[in-house]
Amino acid sequence: KETSSPSLGKDKADTVIIGGGCVGVSLAYHLSKAGLKDVVLLEKSELTAGSTWHAAGLTTYFHPGINLKKIHAYSIKLYEKLEEETGQPVGFHQPGSIRIASTPTRVDEFKYQMTRAGWHSTEQYLITPEKVQELFPLLNMDKVLAGLYNPGDGHIDPYSLTMALAAGARKYGAQLNYPVQVTNLKPRSDGTWEVETPLGIIQAKKIVNTAGFWARDIGKMIGLQHPLIPVHHQYVVTSTIPEVKALKTELPVIRDLEGSYYLRQERDGLLFGPYESEEKMKLQESWVTNGVPPGFGKELFESDLDRIMEHIEAAMEMVPVLRKADIVNTIAGPITYSPDILPMVGPHQGVRNYWVAIGFGYGIIHAGGIGKYLSDWILDGEPPFDLIEVDPNRYGKWTTTEYTAAKARESYGFNNIVGYPKEERFAGRPTERTSGLYDLLKSKCSMGFHAGWEQPHWFYKPGDETGYKPSFRRTNWFDPVGREYKQVMEKVGVIDLSPFGKFKVKGTDSVKLLDHLFANVVPKVGSTNISHMLTPRGKVYAELTVSQLYPGEFMLVTGSGSELHDLRWIEEKVTRGGYKVEIENVTDEMGVLSVAGPYARQVLQKLTNEDLSDSSFKFLQCRHLKLSNIAVTAIRISYTGELGWELYHRKEDSVALYSAIIEAGQKEGIDDFGTYALNALRLEKGFRAWGAEMNCDTNPLEAGLDYFVKLNKAADFTGKEALKQIKEKGLKRRLVYLTLETDNVDPEGNESVWHNGKVIGNTTSGCYSYGAQQSLAFAYVPMELSKVGQKLEVELLGKNYPATIIQEPLVLTEPTRVRLQRKGESPKI
C-alpha cells in the first residue's frame, strides 16, 4: 500500500482532476501519457476511496449501445498490458462471460444484439445450451435456452488497477496529491479557475470533476445540480466450494438476466451480486439533500440479505452448489447512478473549461476507455467518436432531485430487463417539461420521452390496441402509424414539435459568427436553410435549421436531444472568437406545431389574410404572421417532405392555435400524427437524421450532404480545411439507400450489412415504408459496393434478408414534384 504526503506541489496547472477513483486516475494517466504537462490530481482521502475500492470489478466487451462498445474494448485491451507497462500487478482474469437466456423473448434479444455486434471488432457469439454447459459445468440447465458469450470478458481487482494507472500517471509526469480536499472553485474572467484547498490555491486552465459520489458537492460549488444519486449495491462472497475448487479452469462470469444477478468465481468460492427491483432497492437520498457525510471514504453500509433473498434463491436454482456454500462476506457500498445509469462525460454547457466524468454505474469497465476518450477530446478540441448518449448536457433544469431518484430506482431495478427497440421507461414522468398541448393530447396517444419532454409517438382510434407494447417485431402501433402516414400523404396532419431546441442569435457579429459556424451559406432575411456545424476534423457535430427573421437576427432550431449539446458548442465558439452576439435559449418558452399534407395551405389560409400561395410564400421562406389572431413565426418547411409549415409561437398559445387549426381543417379531414409516422415519411424522402446518418463519426460528404456544404464560400468555417482534404483523398464508404424483403420485422438502424458471407457495413436507420409496402433503410457501405442495383443482405433477429440499393428518394418531396409538374414531367410519388 502506498503512502502520500499532502502537498500541492505547484500553484499553477494545465488541468486539475478532482477525485482519485479509477476514472480520475485513468484520465491523469492518459493526459500525461499523451504529453500534457502540468496534470494535477487532487484526492480528498486516498486513491480508490468511494466506490472504486469495493467494486466487484467486472469487465465485459458487451454493451447494447454502439460506441460504448469501443469504450469497453479499449479498457480491456489497456488492462491486458498495464502490468507490463507499469510493473504493477492488476489481478486481471479473463475467463469469458455468458449471459443466460431462459425465455424465448431473451433469445430474440440476443439475436437483436448479435446483429449489432457483427460490424464491431469484438468477439461475441450466440451459443447453444450444450456449449453453455461445457463452459460452466455447474449450471442447472433446465431453463437455459441460449447464451450470449464474450470470450475476452472477466474481472479485475479495482484497487490494483487504480494503483497501476497511478504508477503510469506518475511515470509520465502527472502529480497525484492526497489527502487534499477541494473546498471551493472560483471561475476567473479569462476562463481559468482557482481551485481552493486547505493547503492553498491552484490556478488551472481547466478542471475535470471525477469525484464519484462527491461529484454533486463539487458541482454545487459552481451552481450546478448534477443529477446523481448513490445506490446501495450488495454482493456476497462464499467460502470454498469443493466443486469449484476441483475445476481445472476458471469459470466464466455468468449473468442470469431473469434472476437479475451476476455470478463469478472468487478464488475457490463464488461471488454473487444482484440488482433488486425498484421497490426493494435502496437509495442514499440523504446524501443528495445534505451532502456526503464528512470523513466517508472507505466505509460500507449495513448489509441487508433479506432485500436480496429472491435473487439468492434464483441463483441457488441456477447454480445448485451455492446451496451448500457459506457466505463469508457481504459488501454493501455506494455506487453513483445517473437517471439512465449512463455516465456524464465531457464539457459542461454554461460553464467554461469545466469538464465532467461522473455518474459511473460501471466505473471499472468504463475507466480505461473514458480516460482515453476524454483525454483525446481535451487535447484535440473534439471528441474522437460520437458518444452523445453520455453527454452531460442531455440533462437540464428539468432533472429535479425527485426525477433523479425515481429514475435511479427504475434504472437499477431494470438493470437486466429485456432491451427492446423503441424502449420507453415511465418513472419520473412527466417532468415539468410538457408542451402546451400535453394535457389535451395525453389520453389520445402513446407518448415518447425526448430530453425531458413528452411527445406523441402515435395516436389511438377506436378498435386499436392501445398502450406501450414493446416487441422485436411489428407491434400494436404498426397499423395506426400506417393510417397517420396516409393522413399526411393524402389529406393534412398536425404534429406537436415543441421539444425542438430553439435559440435566438442577434448582435453586430451574428452574420460573421454563423458564417464561421456553419458549412452552408447564411440565409437571407426572410429565408431558412439547413446548416451543419462541423468539427475541426470535418465530422458532423450538429444539424440545425437557420432562419434570418430580421437583419442580423436569427432563429436556430435543433433536435430535442441536441439542445444543450449544440448550445455549448456555439457558446464556446463565441467566447473563443470574441464575437459580439447575444444568444437566448427559448426552447421552453416556445411551442411548435407543424401542419403538413396536400391540404395544409387550404387549412391555414382560412386563418390568415396573408397570402400563403406558392408564389407568395415559397419553400424555405419564413415570416411573422397571425393565424386566428395568434402571433406565429411560420417557416415553410416540413420533415415529412410534403407541403407544410412549422409554426413557432408562445407556449401558452399552443392550445388556442391547435384548436383553431383542427377546427379550420374539418372539411379537409385534418387529424393528428406522431413521430413514428414522421420518421417513415422522412425516410421515404431520403432525409438524413442527425444522430443516425450523421454525427461525429461521419463526414458530410460520405453522408451525402454535399448540397448543404459550400466549400467555395469565402468564410473559413470550422472543418473546411479538413473537408477539402477528405474530398481530395476520396471517400472510402458512403451512405446508400436500401429496400429490404422482410417478413414481420423491420430495420431500426445499427444492424449488420452482409455481402458474400462477410459483414461490410451497417444500417443507420430504417422502418417500414407504407408507400412502397416494404422495409427501407439507410446504410454505410464501402464505395465499391455502393452502386444502385447492388444486392446486399441485412441481418435482422438472426436472419439475413435480401436488400437492394435503390436510387433515392423513394418518394419525391412536394417542392420537387411541383417543379417537375411545371416542366410538364410526371413526378413519382
N, C-alpha and C positions, 0 to 999 in steps of 0.2 A: 504494500500500500504506500502510495507516495504522499509526501507532505509538501505543503506550500506555505510560504510566509506571506501575510497580507502586505501588499505594496502596490502602488500604481505603476511604478517604474518610469512613467513618462506623463507629460501633461498634454500631449497632442497625439492624435491617432488619425489614420485614414478612416478605419472602420472600427466601431466598438460593438462587440457582440454581447448581449446581456443574457446570460444563462448558460450553465455548463453541463447540460444534459447531452445526450448523444447527438442531437441535431445541431446545437450551438457549436460543439467541438468539431463536428464534421465540417461545418461552414468555415471555422477557423483553419482547419487543415486544408480545405480546398482553395480558399482565397490565398493563403500563404504559399501553397504549392504552386499556384498559378503565377506567383511572383509579386503579389501585392505586399508592399512594405507597410509596417505600422498597423498590423491587425492586433487588436487587444480584446481578449475575452474577460468579462467580469462575472464571477460566480459568487453568490451570497454566502454559501456554506462550503460544500465541496463538490467536485465533479461527480456527476450521476445522481446527486440528491434530487428528490422529487419523484418523478415517475420512472426514470431510466433504470435505476438500480434494482427495482423489484419486478421488472417486466419479465414475461415468460420467454421473450427472445425469439419468437417465431420469424422465420424468413421464408417468403414464398414468391415465386415468379408470377403467380396468378393474380390478376385483377380484372374485374369486369369492365373497367374503363379502357380507354385506348392508350393514351400516352402515360398514364400512371404505371403501365406495364414497363415502360422504359426506366422509370424511377426504381422499380423493384429490381429489374435486371441489372442496372448499374450497381445498386447496393450489393447484390450477391457477388458480382464479379470483383468488386472492390474488396469485400470481406475475404474472398478467397486468397487474395495476395497481400493483405495488410500485414500479416505476421512477418512475411518475408521482407517487406519494405521497412518495417519499424522495429523488428526484433522483439515485438511484444506478442505473446500468445493470445488468441482471441476465442478459443474454445468453440470453433465453428464445426458443426455436424451437418452433413448433407445426405441424410438417408432418403430424401424424397418426401412427397406428401400426397395423400389421396383424399379427395372429397367424396363422400359416400352419397349415392342416390338411392333412396329407398321408396320412392314413389315415381309413377310414370311422368308426372309433371317435372320432377327433378331431372329425369333423363332428357326431357325436352330442353330444360335449362342448360344442361351440359352440352347438348348439341348446339344450342344457340351460342354458348361461349366458345365452343370449338371453331365455329365459323369466323369468330373474331380473333382467333389465335393464329389462323393459317398465315396471315400476312405479317406476323411478328416473328422475330428470330428465336424466341424462347421455346423450349421443348414443353409440349403439353399433349397428353393423349387421353382419349376416351377408352377405358379398359373394361373388360368383361368381369363378372363376379369371380370367375376362376383365377384371373390374373390378380384381382384384389386379394383373394385368399392366399395366393402364392407369396405376395409381398407382405401381407400382415396375417400370419397363420393363426393368431389368437382371436380372430373375429368370429362372432356368431353370424353365419351367412344367411339366416332365414329371410331377412328383409332386403339384402343387398341386391340391387338391380344393375348397378354400374358404378364405375369410379372415374373421377377426373384426376389424372395422375401427372404431377410435375416432378420429374426425376431430380432436379437440382435443388429442391426445397430442403428446409431443415430448421435448425435453430442455432443461436449463437449466445454466448454469455455477454449480456449487455454491459456489465462493469468492465470486463476485459476489452470489449470492442471500443468503449469510450476511452479507456487508457491508451490503447494502441493509436487511436485517432489523435489523442492529445500528444503522444510522443511524436507522431508525424507532424503535427502542427508546430510544435517547438522546433523540430528539426529544420523546418522551412522558415523559421523566424517569427512565428506568432508568439505573443505573450499571453499566457493564461494565468490570471490573477485571482486568488481566492484565499480566505474568505473576504470578499469586497462587495458590499451591498450598494446597489444604485438607489439613492434616496430621492433624487429629482432629475428631471430632464428639462432643459431650457433651450427653446429654439432661438437662434440669432437671426438678425435680419438678412444675413448673407446666405441663409440656408444651412449653416453648420449648427452644431449642437454643443451645449455644455452639459456634460454628464457629471452630476454631483454624487460624491460618495463621502463617507466619514473620513477618508484619507486625502480628500482634495478633489479638484475638478479636472476632468479630461475634456479637451476640446476635440470634437470628432466631426469629420466631413459627413459621415452617415452613421446611423445606428441601426442595429438589427435586433428586434425583440425575439429571442428564442427562449423565453423564460418559463415555458411549460405552464403549470397551473398558477404561476405568479404573473403570467402574461397580461391578465386583466389589470392587475395592480400597476404594472408598467404603463399600460395604455392609458389608465386614468390620469397619470401624471401629465399627459398632454391633451386630456379632454376626450379620449376615445373610449368607447364602451365595447371592447371586443366580445363578441357573443360566444363565450366559453363557459363550461361548467365542469367541475370534477365529478367523475362517476366512480363508484366503488366497484372495482373488479376483483373477483376472488379466483384463485386457483389452488388446487390441493396437490400435494406430493405424497406418494405412498412409500412404504418401506419396500425392501427387496421382495420381489415376486419370483419364486423358483422358475416358473415357465418363461419369464422374461430373461432371467439370468442364464438359462440354458440355451438361449438363441445364439447363433453364430454371428449374425449381422444385426445391426441396429434396426429397430422397427421404423417404418416411415411414420411421419406425423399423420394422424387422421383427423378429419373434420366431419363429424356426423351432423349433417345440416338439419335433419328433422329433430334430433336431440339437442341441437344448438350448443355444441361444445367442441373444443379441440382436445386432442389427447396425444401425448408423445412419450417416448422413453426418457426417463431421467435416471442415469446410472443403471441400476438393476431393478428399478421400480418404474412407476408411471407418473406423469404429471398431467393433470386434467383441469381444464378451465372452461366454465360455462358462461353463456350470456343469458341472463334471466329475462323474463317477459317484462314489458314496460310497467306492469302493475307491481311486480315484485322487486325490480332492480332499485338501487339506492343512489340518490344524488347527494353531493355535499353542498346543499344550497346555501348554507350559512357562509361559505367561503365567497360566494358571489356577492352577497349583501354586505358582509363585514370584512372581506379580505381574508387571505390565508393567515392562520394564527402565526404570530411571530415565533421563530425558532423551529417551525415544522420543516423537516428536511429529509431525514431518513426514517421517519416513523411510519407505522401502519395503522389501519383501522382495526377495530374489533371484528373478528370473523363471525359469520353467521351461516352455518351449514344448513339450517332449516330453509333458508331462502333458495338454496340451490339443490334441494333434495330430489326434485323430479328429474333434474339433469343427471344427478349421480345415479339414479335408478336407470335412466336411459342408457348411461354409459356401462353400467353393470350388465345390462341385457346385451349390449353390442360387444362388450369385451368381458366375457364371464369371469376371467381370472381376477378382475377387480374386486369381486365379491369377497375373496379371501384376504385381500390386502388391508394392511393397517394404514391409516392416514398419519403421517409423521409431521406434516407441516401444512398449515393453511395460510396463504398470503392474501391479505385484503388491503389493496392500496389504491391511491387515487390515479385515475387516468383522465386527461383532459379531453372533453368532447366538444366539437362544434355542433351546430344544429344538424348537419348532414354527415357527421363523422369525418368528412374530408378536412385536411388541414387548411390553414390560410397562409399562403406563401407568395411573397412579392412586395412591391412598393405599395404604400397606402395612399389612397386619394385624400386630398385635403391637407396633407402634412408633407413638407419637403424632406427628402432624404431620410425617411423613416420606413424601414422595411420590417416585415414580419415573417417568421416561420414558426407558427403556433397552432395549437389545436390538434395535436397528433394523437389519434386513437391507436395508431400502429407505428409508433415512432422508430422502432428498431429497424424495420424493413425500409422505412422511408428515409432514415437518416443519411445514408451514403448518397443516394440519388438526389435528394433535395439539397444537400450540401453542395454538390456539383452544379445542379441546375441554377441555384440561387447565386453561386459564385460566378457562373458564366454570365448571368443576367446583369449582375452588379458591374462586372468588368467590361462587358460588350455593349451595354446600353439597350439590350433587347433580349427577350427570353430565347434560349436555344431551341425550344419547340413549344407547341401550344399546350398550356395547362390551365385554360380558363376555369375549369371546374374547381381549382384550388385558389383562384384569385380572391384575395381578402375583400375586394370591392364587390363581391357578389352579395354581401350583406350591407345593410344601410340602417338608417334611423328606425326603420320598422322592425328590426330584430330586437325586440324587448327581452328583458330577463325571463318573463313568463314564456315567451315564444321559445327562447333558447332551452329552457328547462323542459318544456313539452316535447320539443324536437329531439333533445338528447335522450330522453326516456324512450321515445319511439325508435330512434336510430340504434340505441343499444339493444333494445328488445328485438329489433328487426335485423340484427347482425347476420343471421343465417336464413332470412326468408327468401323465397323464390324471387329472383330479379327479373321481372317481366319487362318487355319493351313498353314504352309509354307509361312507365310506372308513376303512380300518384300516391303520395302519403298525406294523411289528413290531420295529423296532430298539429295544434297551434294555429289552425286556420279557422276563419280568415284573419289576417293581420289587419292593422289599421289601414293598409294599403288597398282599399277596394275602390273600383271606379264608381262614378256617379250612378251607373246602371246596375250595380251588383244586386241590390235588394229587389229590383224589378225582374231580373233575369234568373236569379239563383235557383228557383224551383223549376225552371223550364229547360234546364240544360245540365250537362256534365261539365263541371268546371275544372280547369287545369291551373296549376300554380306556376307563376312566372315571376321570379325576382320579388316575391312578396305579394304580387297581385293575384287576383282571381280572374280568369279569363275563360269564356265559353269554348269548350272543345267541340261539342256537338249538341244539337237541340232535340228534345223529345217531341214526339207526336203520339196521339192515342194508338195503342197497339204495339208501341215499341217496348223492348225490354230495357228498362231504364237503369241508371246507376253505373258504377265503375266495375266492369267485369274484365279484368286483365286476362290476356291469353297470348300464347306464342303464335296463334293462328288468327284468322279473321274472327271477330267477336261482335258483340251486340251493337257497336257503332258503325259497322261496315255498311249496312243498307241506308241508315239515316244520313251518313256522310255523302253517299251517292245522291240522295234526294236533295241535299243542300248544294252539291256540285251542279246539279241540273237547274236548280233555282237560279244560280248566278249566271249560268251559261244561256238560259232561255228567258229569264224574266229579270228580277232585280233582288239583290240581297243586301242586308246591312250587318255589319260586324263591329264589335267593340275592340278598338286597338289602343285603348288608353294606356296599357303598360309600356308602350314605346318610351325610350329615353328621349327627352326633349331639352335642347339648350338654345338660349338666345345669345348671340355674339354681336357686339357692336363696339364702335370706337374708331379712332383715326387709322389704326393699323389693321382693321378687321380683314380687309381685302388681301393685304400683304400676308397676314397670318394664314388665311385659308389657302392662298396660292402656294405657300410653303408646306402646309399640312397635307394637302390633297393632291393626288396624281391627276385628277381631272381639272379642267379649267373652272374658274369661279363663275357661277351662273349670273346672268344679267339681272337687273331689277325686274321683279315680276316673274322670274323663271326659277325652275328647280332642276337639279340633276342628281345622279347617283355618283358618289365620290368615295374613293378609298384612301385611308391613311396607311402608309406602308412603313415598315421598319427600315433601318439603315441597310439591312441585307436584302431588301426588296420583297419581304414577305407581307401578307395582307394582315395588318394589325386590326383594321376595322372597316366596315362599310356603313356609310350614312347617306341620307338624302339631305341635300343642302339647298335652301331656298333663300334668295335675296329679296326680302319683303319690302325694304326701303333702301335708298342708297346707303351702303355701309352697314346695314342691319340685317342679320341673317338668322334663320332658324335651322338648327341641325337636329336630325332625328335618327335615332339608332334603335336596335332591338332591345327588348326588355332586359335580357341578361347582360347587356354590354354597357349599360348606363354609366356606372362609375368607372368601369374599366376604360372606356373611351374618354370620359371627362378628365381622368387623371393624366392620360397621355397628352391631351390638348393643353391642360394647365401647365404641365412640365415644359412643353414647347414654348408657351407664352413667357414663362419665367426665364428660360434659357436665352430666348431671343430678345427679351426686353420689349415685347410688343405692347403697345398702348391699346388695350382692349378690355371690355368688361364681358364676363361670361356669367350667365344666370342659368341655373338648372331649374327648369319649370316643369319637370316630369310630373310631380304630384299635383300641381295646380291645374293642369290642362288635361281635358278629356279628348279622345279622338274617336270619331265614328267614320267608318268607310262605307260608302254606298256604291255597289258595283253591279253591272249587268246591262243588257241591251236597253232596258228602260230607265237606267239611272238618271239620264238627263231629263226625261219626261217628268219623273217624280220630283226632282229637285227644282225644276223650272217653276213648278206650281207654288214654290215657297219664296220666290225672289223675283224682283223686277230686273235684276242683272241678266244680260244675255248670256246664256250658257251654251250657245250653239258652237259647233266645231270651229267655225271661222273666228268666233269672238273669244272663246275660252279654249285655247289649244292644249293639246297634250303637253305635260310638263310646264304648265304655267301655274302661277299661284297668285291669289289676290284676296283682299279682305272684302267680305260681303255680309249681308244679313239674310238669314234663312228664317222665315217665320218670326222676324224681328229679333233673332238671336245672332250676335256677332260671331262670325267664324272666319278663320283663315282657311280658305279652300285651296287644295292642291289637286290638279288633275293628274292623278297617278293612282295605280291600283296594283297591289301584289298579285291580284287574280289575273292580270293581263287583259281583263275586259274593260269596257268603258266604265270609268269610275272616278270618284273624288274621295280624298281624305279630308275630313272636316275637323280642324283643331279649334277648340272652344274652351271656355271656363268650365271646370269640372262640375260646378253647381248648375250649369245649364244642360248637362247631359240628358236628364230625363225629359225635359221640355223639348229638346232638339230631336231626340229619338222618337218621342211620341208624335211630333209633327211630321217626321219623315214617314213613319209607319202609316199614319192617317192619310197622308198625301198619296201613298203608294197602294191604297186598297184596290183601285181599279186595275192596276198593273200586277196585282197578286204578290206584292212585296212580302218577304219573310226574312227571318234571321238565318245567319250561317256562322259556323265556328272555325277555329284554327285548323282542324283536321281537313275540312273541305278546302280552306285557303291553301294548305300545303299541297293538296292534289292539283289544284288549279295552277299554282306557281311551277310545279314540276312539269306539267304538260307544256307550259310556255317556255320551259328551259331556263327559268330564273334561278340563279345561284343563291344559296343562303350562307351568310357568314356563320362560322362555327361548323359547317358541314363541307361545302365545296371549297371554301376558302377560309384560311386562318393563318396563324403564324408558322404553319408547316408548309404553306403553299405560296407560290408567287402568282401574281395576277395573269401572267402570260399562259402558264400551264392550266390555270383555272378558266381560261377563255374570256378574260375580262379586258382584252386589248382595247375594245371600243371606249372604255372609261379611263384609259391611261394615255395621257397626252405627253409622250416623251419629247415632242417638239415644242412644248410651251416654254416661254422664256424663264419662268421661275424655276429655281433649283429646289424642287420638292424632295422631301426625305425619301430615300430609296431610289432616286432617279439614276444615279451612277451605277448602283448595283444592278438595276434592271437593264441598263444598256449592255452591261457585261453578260447578263443572263441571255439576252437576246442574241448577242454575238456568238456565244458558245453553242447556242441551240438547246432546245428542250430535250430532256430525257424521257419525260412522260407527259401525258396531258389528260384533261377531263373529257370523257366521252359519255354518250347518251345511249342507254340500253333499253330494249324491250325484253321481257322475260316470259317464258312459257312456264307458269307455275300452277299449283292447284289451290289449296286452301291457305296459302301462306304468301306474304308479300315482303319484299326487301324493306329494310328500315334505314340502312346505312351501316358502314363498317364491316360488311360481310366480305369474305374472301372471293376473289375472281380468279377462275382457273382457265388454263389453256394447255392442251396436251399433257394433262396429268400433273401440271405444276401450278402453284399459286403465283399469279403475275401482277396482282393489283388488288384494289379494294373499292367497294362502293362507298359513297359518301352520304347519300340519302336516297330514299326510294319510297314507293307507295303503289297502290292500285290506281291505274288510270281508268276513270269511269267513262272517259271519252273513247279510248281505244279498246276498252274491255280486256286489258291485260296489265301485267305489272310493268313498272317503269323505274329506272334507277340512273343516277349519275355514278361514274366510277373513274378512278385514275388507273391508266394502263400505260405500258411502255409505248413510245412513239410508233415502233414498228407494228404494233397490234392495234393501232388507233383509227384505222380507216373504216369508213361507212361500209357496212356489209360483213365486217369481221365477225366470225362466230366465236363466242366465248361461253363460259359457264359461270353461274353464280351459286355459291353454296348457301342453302337455307335449311336450318334444322337437320343437318347431317346428310343432305341430299343435294347433288349438283343439278341445277336446272339450266336448260339451254337459253342462251342470251344472244342477241344480235345488236351490234352497234348500228344506230339509225341516224339519219340526218336530223339535227334538232332545229326548231322545236317540233313537238308532235302536233301542237295546235298553235297557229299564228296568233299574235296578240291583236287586239282590236285596232290599235292605230295602224298596224301593218296591213290588216285586212282592208281597212278603209282606203289606204294609199293604193293598194292593188286594184280595188274596185274602180277607183278614179281613173286608173290606167286602162280599165276595161278587161283586167285579168280576173279569173275567178279564184279567190283565195281558199286554201284548205282550212277547215275549222276542226 
